[in-house]
Amino acid sequence: MKTRARAAAGLLFAAFDVTSVVARADDAGATARAKVLFAEGRRLLENKQYDQACPMLAESSRLAAANGPLLALAMCHEGQGKTATAWSEYNEVVTRTRLQGQPDWAARAERAAAALEPRLSRLQITLDTTVAADPAVVVKRDGHVLGREGLGVALPVDPGAHVVEAGAPGHATWSTQVLVADGATLAVLVPWPGPMPEAPPSHASALLRTLGLATSGAGLLGLGVGAYFVLQATSKNDDSKRDCMGDFCGAAGKQARLDAISDANLATGVFVASGVLLVGAATLLVLGKVARDRSSVTLSATSSAELTGVMVRGTF
């Protein structure tokens, strides 16, 4: 291991001289920045300061399509214990150098990848029969979607914690976190996620439902009050007949008729207000149901303290 690392490190010292550097044509400074980052990253790598070295080497590799920074980055990730990442990078160097006609570099990178392969950790994600039969189910590992061809295969992963998720439209999302030990192979079986759980009522839904019930209560109470005034008006109109002859009334009859008219007018006003309240209550309850069924709905409601109406505002 130490001999291989020293030999690879020796190549890195002259990486930019030995390996072709292809920088972006529209950025003359990219190669210069890549060289500076590579030199500093290489120094940190030699001192085993992997956490500081890896970001510099990664940026150097991004700026210039050179094999030296990529090989150094693979060594750095190996030093961090990110064996799957390093193994992938070694193999990328193999592919690049073969295409560039550099068999010596390809052979060295291939030996590094082969030496690392027995130490790889692997994660095998398999679908339950029901899940596998549903093409809409999407499986993710650490947030990245896995193609169906990669399922059921023990794929290399860096040692440590990994999150596996599965879900489909109209179904709940299933997830689990697993810990893969260094050099171990772990199998995970993805079960059927199940139906989408009913979402709890949102704040807007609860508010609208409360306002709707309160408003409907006020409307029903108003109907009762209106009915009372109708009865009062009818009773007083009947009383007036004892002191009236057609449209000619005595003092008592006249007052009774005036009181009957006043009560009738009050009954009419209360009935109108009650109708407005009941219509508003129905609107609030309907909107409350919409807010509950559609999580994307944000609603606000304002009810007037007067008996003239209800105002509802919604944003969909």
C-alpha positions in Angstrom: 0.0 0.0 0.0 2.7 2.5 1.0 4.8 1.6 -2.1 1.9 2.1 -4.4 1.0 5.4 -2.8 4.6 6.7 -3.0 4.8 5.7 -6.7 1.5 7.4 -7.5 2.6 10.5 -5.5 5.8 10.6 -7.5 3.8 10.8 -10.7 1.6 13.6 -9.3 4.6 15.9 -8.8 4.9 16.2 -12.5 1.3 15.7 -13.4 0.8 18.9 -15.3 4.0 18.4 -17.3 3.3 14.7 -18.2 -0.4 14.9 -18.7 -2.2 17.0 -21.2 -4.1 19.9 -19.7 -7.2 21.0 -21.6 -8.6 24.2 -20.1 -11.6 26.1 -21.3 -10.6 28.2 -24.4 -12.7 31.2 -23.2 -10.8 31.4 -19.8 -7.1 31.9 -20.2 -6.6 31.9 -16.4 -8.3 28.6 -15.8 -5.1 26.6 -16.3 -3.1 28.9 -14.1 -5.7 28.7 -11.3 -5.8 24.9 -11.7 -2.0 24.6 -11.3 -2.0 26.8 -8.2 -4.8 24.8 -6.6 -3.1 21.5 -7.6 0.2 22.5 -6.1 -1.4 23.5 -2.8 -3.7 20.5 -2.7 -0.8 18.2 -3.4 1.2 19.7 -0.6 -1.7 19.2 1.8 -2.2 15.7 0.5 1.4 14.8 1.2 0.8 16.0 4.8 -2.3 13.8 5.0 -4.5 16.9 5.5 -7.2 15.3 3.4 -10.1 17.4 4.4 -8.3 20.6 3.3 -6.7 19.0 0.2 -9.7 17.3 -1.4 -11.7 20.5 -2.2 -8.7 22.2 -3.8 -7.9 19.1 -5.9 -11.6 18.8 -6.9 -11.6 22.4 -8.1 -8.3 22.0 -9.9 -9.8 19.0 -11.7 -12.9 20.9 -12.6 -10.9 23.9 -14.0 -8.6 21.8 -16.2 -9.4 18.4 -17.7 -6.1 17.0 -16.5 -5.4 13.5 -15.2 -3.0 14.6 -12.5 -5.5 16.5 -10.4 -8.1 13.7 -10.8 -5.6 11.0 -9.8 -4.6 13.2 -6.8 -8.2 13.6 -5.9 -8.7 9.9 -6.0 -5.8 9.4 -3.6 -7.2 12.1 -1.3 -10.6 10.5 -1.2 -9.0 7.2 -0.5 -7.2 8.9 2.4 -10.6 10.2 3.7 -12.0 6.7 3.6 -14.3 7.4 0.7 -13.3 4.2 -1.0 -16.2 4.0 -3.6 -15.6 7.6 -4.7 -11.8 7.0 -5.0 -12.3 3.8 -6.9 -14.6 5.5 -9.3 -12.1 8.3 -9.9 -9.2 5.9 -10.4 -11.3 4.2 -13.1 -12.1 7.5 -14.7 -8.4 8.2 -15.0 -8.0 4.7 -16.6 -10.7 5.6 -19.2 -9.2 9.0 -19.9 -5.6 8.0 -20.3 -6.4 5.1 -22.6 -8.3 7.4 -24.9 -5.3 9.8 -24.8 -2.9 7.1 -25.7 -1.1 7.0 -22.3 -0.9 3.3 -21.4 1.6 3.8 -18.5 -0.8 6.1 -16.7 -3.7 3.8 -17.5 -1.9 0.8 -16.1 -0.9 2.7 -12.9 -4.5 4.0 -12.3 -5.9 0.5 -13.0 -3.6 -1.1 -10.4 -4.7 1.5 -7.9 -8.4 0.7 -8.6 -7.8 -3.0 -8.4 -6.0 -2.7 -5.1 -8.9 -0.7 -3.7 -11.7 -2.9 -5.0 -11.5 -5.7 -2.3 -12.0 -2.9 0.4 -15.2 -1.5 -1.2 -18.4 -1.2 0.8 -21.5 -2.1 -1.2 -25.2 -1.5 -0.8 -27.8 -3.7 -2.5 -31.3 -2.2 -2.9 -34.0 -4.7 -3.8 -37.7 -4.0 -4.5 -40.5 -5.9 -2.9 -42.5 -7.8 -5.6 -45.4 -5.3 -5.3 -43.1 -2.4 -5.7 -41.2 -3.9 -8.6 -44.5 -4.3 -10.5 -45.3 -0.6 -10.3 -43.3 1.4 -12.8 -44.3 4.6 -11.1 -42.3 3.9 -8.0 -39.1 5.9 -7.8 -36.2 4.8 -5.6 -33.5 7.2 -4.4 -30.2 6.7 -2.6 -29.0 9.8 -0.8 -31.4 11.9 -2.8 -30.2 10.6 -6.2 -32.7 8.6 -8.3 -31.6 5.0 -9.0 -32.4 3.4 -12.4 -34.2 0.1 -12.3 -31.1 -1.6 -13.9 -29.1 -0.7 -10.7 -31.6 -2.3 -8.3 -30.8 -5.7 -7.0 -27.1 -5.1 -7.6 -24.5 -4.7 -4.8 -23.2 -1.2 -5.9 -20.1 0.4 -4.3 -20.8 3.1 -1.8 -18.6 5.0 0.6 -18.7 3.6 4.1 -21.1 5.4 6.5 -24.7 6.4 6.6 -27.0 6.3 3.6 -30.6 7.2 3.1 -32.8 5.0 0.9 -36.3 6.3 -0.2 -39.1 5.0 -2.3 -42.4 6.6 -3.4 -44.9 7.0 -6.1 -47.7 9.5 -7.0 -50.6 8.9 -4.7 -48.6 6.8 -2.3 -46.7 7.5 0.9 -42.9 7.9 0.8 -40.9 5.2 2.5 -37.4 5.9 3.8 -34.8 4.3 5.9 -31.2 5.2 7.0 -28.6 2.5 6.9 -25.0 2.3 8.1 -22.7 0.5 5.8 -19.4 -0.7 7.4 -16.0 -0.5 5.7 -15.7 -3.3 3.3 -19.2 -4.8 4.1 -22.1 -5.5 1.8 -25.5 -4.5 3.1 -28.9 -5.5 1.6 -32.0 -3.3 1.8 -35.5 -4.5 0.8 -37.8 -1.7 -0.2 -41.4 -2.5 0.9 -44.7 -1.2 -0.6 -44.9 2.4 0.5 -48.7 2.2 1.1 -51.4 4.7 0.3 -50.9 8.4 0.9 -51.9 9.2 4.5 -54.7 11.8 4.9 -53.1 15.1 5.5 -54.1 16.7 8.8 -56.2 19.8 8.5 -54.1 22.9 7.8 -54.2 26.0 9.8 -56.2 27.7 7.1 -58.6 24.8 6.9 -59.2 24.8 10.7 -59.7 28.6 10.8 -62.2 28.5 7.9 -64.1 25.6 9.5 -64.3 27.4 12.8 -65.4 30.7 11.2 -68.0 28.7 9.1 -69.5 27.0 12.1 -69.6 30.2 14.1 -71.2 32.1 11.3 -73.8 29.4 10.6 -74.6 29.4 14.3 -75.2 33.1 14.2 -77.3 32.7 11.1 -79.5 30.1 12.7 -79.9 32.2 15.8 -81.0 35.1 13.6 -83.7 33.0 12.0 -85.0 32.2 15.5 -84.9 36.0 16.4 -86.7 36.8 13.1 -89.4 34.2 13.8 -89.9 35.8 17.3 -90.5 39.2 15.8 -92.9 37.8 13.2 -95.0 36.3 16.0 -94.8 39.6 17.9 -95.9 41.5 14.8 -98.8 39.1 14.1 -100.0 39.3 17.8 -99.9 43.1 17.9 -101.7 43.4 14.6 -104.4 41.1 16.0 -104.6 43.3 19.1 -105.0 46.5 17.0 -108.2 45.1 15.5 -110.1 45.4 18.8 -109.7 49.2 18.6 -109.8 49.7 14.9 -112.6 49.9 12.3 -110.8 49.4 8.9 -108.2 52.1 8.8 -109.7 54.2 11.6 -108.2 53.3 15.0 -108.3 54.6 18.5 -105.1 55.5 20.3 -104.5 52.0 21.6 -105.2 50.4 18.2 -103.0 52.9 16.4 -100.1 52.2 18.7 -100.6 48.4 18.4 -100.4 48.7 14.6 -97.3 50.8 14.7 -95.7 48.3 17.0 -96.7 45.5 14.6 -95.1 47.3 11.7 -91.9 47.9 13.6 -91.7 44.2 14.6 -92.3 43.2 11.0 -89.6 45.4 9.8 -87.2 44.0 12.4 -88.1 40.5 11.4 -87.4 41.3 7.7 -84.0 42.8 8.6 -83.0 39.9 10.8 -84.1 37.4 8.1 -82.0 39.1 5.5 -78.9 39.3 7.7 -79.4 35.6 8.7 -79.6 34.6 5.1 -76.3 36.5 4.4 -74.7 34.8 7.3 -75.8 31.3 6.3 -74.5 31.9 2.7 -71.2 33.1 4.1 -71.0 30.1 6.5 -71.5 27.7 3.5 -68.8 29.5 1.6 -66.4 29.3 4.5 -67.1 25.6 5.1 -66.5 24.8 1.4 -63.3 26.8 1.3 -62.2 25.0 4.4 -62.7 21.7 2.7 -60.7 22.9 -0.3 -57.9 24.0 2.0 -57.8 20.6 3.7 -57.8 18.7 0.4 -55.3 20.8 -1.4 -52.0 21.4 0.5 -51.0 24.1 -2.0 -54.0 26.4 -1.0 -53.4 29.3 1.3 -56.5 31.0 2.5 -57.4 33.9 4.8 -60.8 34.8 5.9 -62.3 38.0 7.4 -65.8 38.1 8.8 -67.6 41.4 9.5 -68.8 42.1 13.0 -71.9 43.7 11.4 -74.9 41.7 10.1 -74.4 42.8 6.5 -72.1 40.1 5.2 -69.0 38.0 5.2 -65.7 38.7 3.3 -63.5 35.8 2.2 -60.2 36.1 0.5 -58.2 33.2 -0.9 -54.9 32.6 -2.7 -54.6 29.5 -4.8 
